[in-house]
Amino acid sequence: MENKEVERQRIALLGIRGKPVLNPQFPHKEHVMHFVGVDLHKRTISICVIVQEDGKRLVRGRRSFRCAEPESIRDYFSQLRPYQVAVEATASYEWFVRLVEPTADRVVLAHPSKLRVIAESTRKSDKLDAQVLAEFLALDMIPEAWRPTPRVQEHRALVRQRNYVRKRMASVKTKIRNVIANYNAD
């Protein structure tokens, strides 16, 4: 009986997952969560933040960053705590995920082909795409893509490098044979 009461008190103070229910930045506000949608490109990032407080959602703001400024991106995200991030699984998402993962409560990799709302939208812009991702994240409706483990990523990189070297070797051998054949040095 005593253990159950202690457990109830712990949950009341820390929440079910062991994290404080109160946001340390806003101690008077319960259940504050920032949902961040990120539209990631080669040179720029568009971000939309939706704040959910006690069940109410409001768009807090939009911001753009240059990818060449990872420190300013990290600083911005560290000020948002607590937050969840949704980013589309593109060719270059991994560096961004590694950047925000240590401070994020949750990082969701959105499956691009299953998130058809963005792909089939007639009004396309980076800001709107980021907002759609943030709204879907707040509703917990993002179809997640599989993210390979670091070990699988390392193996894939090794296999890619091996295939590249094999193709280059075959190309060099062919060129050498052509040079030898041109001088009839067989």
N, C-alpha and C positions, 0 to 999 in steps of 0.2 A: 504494500500500500504506500509506504513511504517513498519507494523508488518511483512509482507512477507520479506522485506529486512533484518530485524533483525533476522528472522528465517533462512534465507539463510546464514547470517554471522555466526550464531551459529552452523549450520551444517558444514560450512566450517572449523570452528575452532575445533568443538568437534566430528564431525561425526554424522551419523544418530541416533545412539544409545546413544549419549551423552558421548561417550568415546573419548579421544583425538585421532586424526588421527596419530599424530607423536608419536613414541615410546620415552618415556622420557629417556631411557637408550641410545638411538641412535637418538638424535634430528634431525640429517640430513637425516635420513632414514625414508621414509614414508611407511606405510602399512607393517610393519614387524610383522609376527606372527610365533610362534613356535608351531608345531604340534607334540605331544608326544604320541608315542605308548608304552604301558606298558604291558609286559607279566608277570603276577603275579603268584607266586608259594608260597608254604608254607614257605620256608626259604629264597628265593631270588626273586629279581625283576630285569627284564631286560628292559632297556629303550632305545628307539631310538627317536632322535629329528630331525625333518625336519624343516628347516627354510624357510619360504616363504617371499620373499622380492620383492615387485613390480612385482608380478606374476611369479618370478623365484623360483624354489624349489631346495634346496640342502640339503643333509644329513649332519647335523652338527656334530653328534656324537652318540655313543652308550655308555651306562654305565650300570653297575650292582650294586645293593645294597643288603645288607642283610636286611631282614624284621625286625630284632632285632634292627635296627638303624633308628627309625622314625625321629629323629632330623636331621640327615644328609640328609634324603630324603626330609624333609620339606625345609631345607636350599637350596638344589639343585633346587627345584621347584620354590622357591621364587626368585631365580636369573634369571629364564627364562622369566619373564613377558614381554609381554603378551603371554599367551600360552593356548592351548586347549589340553585335555587329552582324550585318548581312552583306555579303559581297558575292557577285556572280563569279562562277568558276570560269575564269578566262585563262589565257596562256601565261599571264604574269601575276597571278594572285598570290603566290606563295610568299614573296617578300613582304607583302602587306600583312598577311595573316601572322607571320612571324613577328612583325612589328607590334601589332596590337594584342596578340594573344596573351601575353603576360598580365595585362591589366584588365582584360575584358572578362565579364562573367560568362559570356557565351559567344562563340564565333560560328556563324552559319554560312556554309558555302552553298549558294543557291544554284540549282541545276538550271542552266540557261534554256534548254529546250523544253523543260517542263514548266518553266515560268513564262508562259506564252503571253501574258498581259503586257510585258515589256516588249517582246519581239513583235507582236502584232499591233502595237499602239500606232495610231495615226499621228499623234502629237509626240514626236520623239525629241527629247533633249536630255542632257546628262542630269540636270536638276530633277526633272520629272522621274527619270529612271531611279535615281537615288531615293526619291520620295516614295515611289511604289515599293521599293525594297524595304524601306523603314516601316511603312504601313503594314505590309504583309508580315514582317517580323513581329510587330506589335500584336498582330492577330494570331501569331504562331501558325501561319499558313504557307511558309516557304518550303517548296520541295527541295530537299537537301541533296547535294551531289556527294559522291564518295570522295574522300580525301585520302590519298595514299600516305602511309606512315613514312617517317624519315628514312627508314631502312629500304622500303620499296622505292622511294624516290632516288636513293643512292644507287640501287641496283639498275634502275631504268637509265640513269645517267651513264653508268658504266657500259651497259649494253649499247646505248646510242653512240658512245665514243668508239666502242669496238667496231660497230658497223661502219662508222665513218672512216676509220683507219683502214678497214678491209677494202672499202670502195676506192679509197685513195691509192692503196697498194695495187689494186687491179688496174687503175688508170695509169699509174706510173709504169707498170710492167708493159702495158699496151704501147705506151709512147716509146719505151726503150726498144721494143720489138720493131716498131715503125722506123726508128732511126737506124737500127741494124739492117732492116730490109732495104732502106733507101741507099745504103752503101754496099749492099749485097755482101754483108759480112757474116752471113749465116754460116 
